[in-house]
Amino acid sequence: MLTINRNSWHFKLLSRKRKIIASNRSDTGSLSLCTYFWMVMTELLIYARDIILFTAICYVAGFLLYIIGYVWYFTIAYGMFDVMTFDINAIESSITLHVLGLACAFFYYSVNFVQWLYRIERPKKQPNILTEYVKAKKQRICPMIRIEE
């Protein structure tokens, strides 16, 4: 039987959204390592999907704001203020702002993840879930897990 600490990052990851791990099901030992491992992998993929989706939404919103500004510049401002110049650098600066926005979003999520990861107190070395999963697959037996404080 494999023992998993409640302070481990993967347990906290699953406890946020899924209450299956925090329920009595895990305390009675009816949750196997293989199921637990794939729940962790699924949750990591969901977080990756959310980050990619958020970044794409920000990129599309920025592009739409650029288009609205472009239309406003050539319709309203051109007619009202007699603006006769068009600066090609506007496109370059818009692309630069998009790249900077993506870099800032990536940096923000990276810093938050690292801070969240290192807030966990590690009194003793915990078993690595990936190596335990690989060992279990080689032996073709997935051990039950027990959650402890």
C-alpha positions as a Python dict, from the first residue, in 0.01 Angstrom:
ca = {
    (1, 'M'): (0, 0, 0),
    (2, 'L'): (137, 338, -103),
    (3, 'T'): (104, 629, 140),
    (4, 'I'): (38, 976, 4),
    (5, 'N'): (68, 1286, 220),
    (6, 'R'): (-212, 1545, 221),
    (7, 'N'): (52, 1818, 181),
    (8, 'S'): (180, 1680, -151),
    (9, 'W'): (135, 1900, -455),
    (10, 'H'): (-62, 1638, -647),
    (11, 'F'): (-306, 1585, -361),
    (12, 'K'): (-361, 1960, -332),
    (13, 'L'): (-406, 1981, -708),
    (14, 'L'): (-681, 1721, -699),
    (15, 'S'): (-840, 1850, -378),
    (16, 'R'): (-910, 2188, -535),
    (17, 'K'): (-1150, 2068, -800),
    (18, 'R'): (-1227, 1711, -722),
    (19, 'K'): (-1353, 1607, -384),
    (20, 'I'): (-1306, 1237, -466),
    (21, 'I'): (-961, 1235, -313),
    (22, 'A'): (-1071, 1417, 2),
    (23, 'S'): (-1364, 1182, 58),
    (24, 'N'): (-1372, 858, 252),
    (25, 'R'): (-1305, 665, -68),
    (26, 'S'): (-932, 731, -41),
    (27, 'D'): (-922, 675, 335),
    (28, 'T'): (-1076, 329, 303),
    (29, 'G'): (-812, 232, 47),
    (30, 'S'): (-1039, 183, -252),
    (31, 'L'): (-840, 420, -473),
    (32, 'S'): (-551, 266, -665),
    (33, 'L'): (-228, 431, -770),
    (34, 'C'): (-312, 398, -1140),
    (35, 'T'): (-642, 581, -1103),
    (36, 'Y'): (-480, 847, -888),
    (37, 'F'): (-195, 895, -1137),
    (38, 'W'): (-430, 946, -1431),
    (39, 'M'): (-645, 1185, -1229),
    (40, 'V'): (-333, 1396, -1166),
    (41, 'M'): (-234, 1386, -1535),
    (42, 'T'): (-587, 1487, -1640),
    (43, 'E'): (-587, 1778, -1399),
    (44, 'L'): (-248, 1897, -1530),
    (45, 'L'): (-381, 1882, -1886),
    (46, 'I'): (-687, 2082, -1780),
    (47, 'Y'): (-461, 2352, -1632),
    (48, 'A'): (-251, 2360, -1949),
    (49, 'R'): (-568, 2391, -2159),
    (50, 'D'): (-692, 2677, -1940),
    (51, 'I'): (-366, 2867, -1974),
    (52, 'I'): (-364, 2823, -2353),
    (53, 'L'): (-730, 2926, -2376),
    (54, 'F'): (-674, 3235, -2160),
    (55, 'T'): (-375, 3337, -2370),
    (56, 'A'): (-572, 3288, -2693),
    (57, 'I'): (-863, 3494, -2561),
    (58, 'C'): (-626, 3776, -2465),
    (59, 'Y'): (-464, 3760, -2807),
    (60, 'V'): (-800, 3773, -2989),
    (61, 'A'): (-923, 4057, -2767),
    (62, 'G'): (-607, 4254, -2840),
    (63, 'F'): (-646, 4191, -3211),
    (64, 'L'): (-1010, 4304, -3202),
    (65, 'L'): (-911, 4619, -3016),
    (66, 'Y'): (-651, 4681, -3285),
    (67, 'I'): (-914, 4640, -3559),
    (68, 'I'): (-1156, 4871, -3379),
    (69, 'G'): (-882, 5132, -3344),
    (70, 'Y'): (-790, 5092, -3711),
    (71, 'V'): (-1152, 5137, -3822),
    (72, 'W'): (-1197, 5434, -3590),
    (73, 'Y'): (-880, 5593, -3719),
    (74, 'F'): (-975, 5570, -4086),
    (75, 'T'): (-1346, 5644, -4056),
    (76, 'I'): (-1421, 5876, -3768),
    (77, 'A'): (-1087, 6043, -3701),
    (78, 'Y'): (-1005, 6080, -4069),
    (79, 'G'): (-1334, 6259, -4134),
    (80, 'M'): (-1352, 6465, -3817),
    (81, 'F'): (-994, 6572, -3766),
    (82, 'D'): (-868, 6553, -4124),
    (83, 'V'): (-596, 6305, -4035),
    (84, 'M'): (-392, 6251, -4349),
    (85, 'T'): (-100, 6048, -4224),
    (86, 'F'): (-76, 5676, -4173),
    (87, 'D'): (214, 5539, -3979),
    (88, 'I'): (327, 5189, -4080),
    (89, 'N'): (491, 5162, -3738),
    (90, 'A'): (143, 5120, -3587),
    (91, 'I'): (129, 4762, -3715),
    (92, 'E'): (478, 4690, -3585),
    (93, 'S'): (397, 4836, -3245),
    (94, 'S'): (73, 4636, -3230),
    (95, 'I'): (258, 4312, -3302),
    (96, 'T'): (518, 4407, -3043),
    (97, 'L'): (245, 4468, -2785),
    (98, 'H'): (89, 4129, -2862),
    (99, 'V'): (423, 3953, -2815),
    (100, 'L'): (487, 4143, -2493),
    (101, 'G'): (139, 4053, -2369),
    (102, 'L'): (198, 3684, -2437),
    (103, 'A'): (536, 3700, -2265),
    (104, 'C'): (384, 3872, -1961),
    (105, 'A'): (105, 3613, -1939),
    (106, 'F'): (356, 3329, -1959),
    (107, 'F'): (580, 3492, -1699),
    (108, 'Y'): (283, 3556, -1466),
    (109, 'Y'): (164, 3196, -1477),
    (110, 'S'): (518, 3060, -1441),
    (111, 'V'): (590, 3272, -1135),
    (112, 'N'): (258, 3183, -972),
    (113, 'F'): (312, 2812, -1034),
    (114, 'V'): (664, 2819, -889),
    (115, 'Q'): (545, 3016, -585),
    (116, 'W'): (259, 2774, -531),
    (117, 'L'): (492, 2478, -569),
    (118, 'Y'): (748, 2601, -315),
    (119, 'R'): (491, 2706, -53),
    (120, 'I'): (451, 2339, 25),
    (121, 'E'): (643, 2232, 332),
    (122, 'R'): (844, 1917, 276),
    (123, 'P'): (937, 1763, 610),
    (124, 'K'): (1054, 1438, 452),
    (125, 'K'): (1109, 1297, 107),
    (126, 'Q'): (781, 1177, -37),
    (127, 'P'): (749, 899, -291),
    (128, 'N'): (753, 1021, -648),
    (129, 'I'): (418, 943, -805),
    (130, 'L'): (564, 898, -1154),
    (131, 'T'): (830, 645, -1049),
    (132, 'E'): (578, 458, -834),
    (133, 'Y'): (340, 444, -1130),
    (134, 'V'): (612, 310, -1361),
    (135, 'K'): (709, 46, -1103),
    (136, 'A'): (346, -55, -1066),
    (137, 'K'): (300, -86, -1442),
    (138, 'K'): (610, -305, -1468),
    (139, 'Q'): (479, -533, -1195),
    (140, 'R'): (129, -515, -1350),
    (141, 'I'): (-21, -450, -1008),
    (142, 'C'): (-147, -110, -904),
    (143, 'P'): (-123, -77, -527),
    (144, 'M'): (-394, 89, -325),
    (145, 'I'): (-313, 428, -181),
    (146, 'R'): (-363, 556, 168),
    (147, 'I'): (-379, 925, 248),
    (148, 'E'): (-219, 1051, 568),
    (149, 'E'): (-176, 1388, 733),
}
